[in-house]
Amino acid sequence: MAEENKISGYGLGDVDTVMSVDDVAREAEKLAIDGPSRADLDALVSGDLLVQMEILHKFELRVGKGQSLCLIGPNGAGKSTILHSIYGFTNIMSGDILVGGENVTKLSSNDKLKTAGVAYILQDNSVFPDMTVEENLLMGGYLMDSVDQAQAAADKVLEKYSRLRDRRDQRAGVLSGGERRLLEISRALIMNPEVLLVDEPSIGLEPRFIDMVFEILDDLQNAEGKTIIMVEQNAKKGLEFADLGYVLVSGQTAKAGKGDDLLEDPDVGRLFLGG
């Protein structure tokens, strides 16, 4: 391709149809002028309200028990910051985060995991490569009262996922990218959390492993009743998976709706889905 035709941006197609990152950000900011109200967000909640927050320049979030929410938007929109704030990786100067009606804003990350049932699955490769698969799982139970409890939880996870069970004594460093992501998700399950915060589950994975990871997340939501809040760079994949979607722009919600509805939204399609 000639040098003048090279471009970095979102979407599919040739240079006549691809938008630059800056163009996407500018167009997305226009959508934020008439963002959804609290009533709009409440109307999207199915069943009992489980996670709610109001922080970061009046940003609001509502997710029902057993629902999934995908946050999409341009780079720098604040998507991962939302996950960090829920889990306690950032200092909340004003506002509140509630889980199951309990205010968890000031809890440490450890307390949010142990007492509020909120687990965080990092986007970066966070396995311990020199430890075995089983040892990595046991690390997920470091807040449990005894090693026996952690072992029982690890055995339960290994029983569920044969890919890991067959490699329980192997070093995690030899696993494929998809298997490492499965291990990261499984390690977060050791404490039996109610809420999973998932940061970029597909990043760096081959397509076949991306499908596997989303199948696992679907099972955790629909078979085990987990509530999932995720950030996903592949907006189409994330919205196909999630019950709900929020389009974030500069820390504010520009659009919110059911995942399927946002997939059909022409503005979302034009800016984030390549069509």
N, C-alpha and C positions, 0 to 999 in steps of 0.2 A: 504494500500500500504506500502511495506517495506520502511524503512527510506532511504536506498540507492537509491530507485527509485524516490524519490521526487525531483522535479526540477522546477525552475521558469524560464519562458521564453515565447517565442512567438510560435504560431502555434497550430495545432491540432494533436492528435494522442498520442502514448505512448512515453516513454522516448527515444526511438530510433529515433523518428522523430522530437521531439521538440528541438529547438535551444535555448540556454541560451541567456539572454539579452546581455551579453558581446560578444558572438559569432555573434549575429545579428549586433551589432555596428561595429565590425571588418570587417564583410563582406560588410556592407553598405558603409564603408569608401572606399573600393575598387571601388565601383560604382561612387564615387564622382570625381575620377581622370579625367574622360571624361564626365563632366557634360554638360548640354545643353548651347548653345550660346544664345545671345540676339535675334538673328534672329530666332532661334528655338522657343523661348518663344513668339515672336511676331506672328509667324505663327499659334500659337494655339489660338490667340485672334479672337473672332467672333464679327463683328460689330465694333462700336466705342470703342476705348481704353478708359477705365474709370479710373482704378486705376493702377498706376505704381510706382515702388520704386526701388532705388538702394542704399542700405546701408549695414551695417554689413558685412564687409569683402567681398565687391563686390557682395553681394546677390542681385538678381534682381527678380522682380515680375511684371507680366503683366496680367490684367484681363479686359475683355470687358464689356460694359454695358449690364446688364441682364445675365451675365454668373455666374457660381459658380465654385469655386476653393477649393479643399480639400488638406490640408497639412498633410502628413504622415511622419513617420520616427521614429527611436529609441528614447528612453527617453534621454533628454538632447540635442536633435538635434537643438533646437531653434525655435520650431514651435509656441509656445505661445508667445515667444519674438517678433516674426514677427507681431502678432496681437497687442501686446502692443506698438510696435514701430509705427504702422500705427495710432493708436488711441492717442498716446501721453503720454503713461505711462512710457516711457523710454526717456532719453536724446539722441538725434541723434547728434553725434559729426561731422559726415560728410555724404554726400549723400542727396538725395531728395526723397520726397514722393509727388506725384501729384494725384489729384482727379479732373477729368474733365478738365485737362490741367492746373489747378491752383495749385501752390506750397503751400502745407499745412504743410510742415515739422515743422515749428516753432509754429504752432497754438496750443493753449491749447486744452485739451480734450473737454471742453465745447464748444469752438469755432468750433472744428471739427464736433461736433454734430449739433450745431445750424446753422452754415454757410456753412459747407462742406457736410452735410448730411451723416455723418459716425456715426453709432451706434455700441456699443460694448455689447455683451451678455455674461456675465461672466460664467465660468464653475462652480463656487461655488454657493451654494444656497443663492441667494441675495434678496429674498423677505423679506419684513418686516412682520414677523409672527403675530404681535399684531395689525396690520392695516387690514382693510377690503380689499377685492379684488379691489374694486373701488378706495380706497385710495392709494393702491399700483400703480394703473394705473396713477392716478393723479400725483404721484411723478415723473413719466416719462416726465411730461410736465413742470418741474420746471424751464426750460429756456424760456418758452413761456411768452408773454407780459402780459397775464392776466389769471386769474383762469377760466374765461369763455371759453377761447380758449382751455385750458387743458381739461375742462369738455366736450367740443364738440368732442375733439379727443378721449377721453376715451369712450364716448357714441358710437362713430363709431366703436371702437374696440370691445366693448361689443356686438354690433349688429352683428358683424362678427362671434364671438366665443360664441356660446350658453353655452358651459361648464363654461365659466367665467360669462356670463350674469346671469345664474341661481344662481350663488354664489356671486354676487356683494356685498352683505351686510354681507357675512361671513368673519371671520378672515382668513387671508391667511395661518396661521399656521395649519389649519385643512385640507388643500388641499392635494391630493395625490402627489406623486413625479412628475408624468406626468403633472398634473394640475399646479403645481408650475413652471415647466419649460415653460409651455404655458404662464403663467402669466409673466415670465421673458422676453420671446420673445415679448409678447404683449406690455409690458411696454416700450420696445425699439422702438415700432412702433408709439408711441404717437407723436414723433417729425417728423414722416413721412420721415425717412432717405432713402437715395438712396442706401447706402452700409451698409450691416450687417456683422459685425465681430462676428463669433460664435465660442466660445471656448468649445469644448467637449460637444456637445449637448446631447449625449447619456449617459454620465457618471452617474452612480448610478441609472439608470432607468431599470424597468422591460421591457422585449422584446416588450410587447404590447404598452407600452408608447413610446419606441424608434421609432416604426413604426409611431405612431401618430405625434411625433415631426418632423420626416423627411417628412411626408405628409404636415405638416404646412409649412415647409421651401420650399418644392417643389411648393406649392401654391403661396408663397410670391415671388418666383423667376419667375415662369411661368405665373401667373395670374396678378401679380402686377409689374413685371419687376425689382425686387430688385436684386442687385448684392451681392453675398454671398461669403465671404472668411471664411473658417472654418478650425479648427483643430479638428481631430476626432481620438480617440484611436482605434475605430473599423474601421480599414483601409478598409475592404471589404465594410462595409455599407457606409462609406464616399465616396469611389470611385464609388460605384453604384449610388449614388446620384449626384455627381458633374460632371460638364462638363469637368473640368480639374483637374489634380492632379500633385502635386510636391512631390517628395521624398527628404526630407531634411536630411542632415548628417553634423553635426558640423557647423551648420549655413550656409551651402552651398547646392545648389540644385544638387543632384546626378542624378535625372531623372525627366523629365517632359513630360506629354502627356495627351491625352484625358483620362477621367476616365475609359472608357470601355477598352481602349488599355492597360492601366496599370494593369487592372484586369487580362489581358491575358499575361502580361509580366512574364516570368519564374523567373527572379530575384526578382521581387516584390512579386510574389506568394510564393517563397521559404522563403523570409525573413519576410514578414509581413502578409501574408494571410493564412499561415498554409498549404501550398501545393507546 
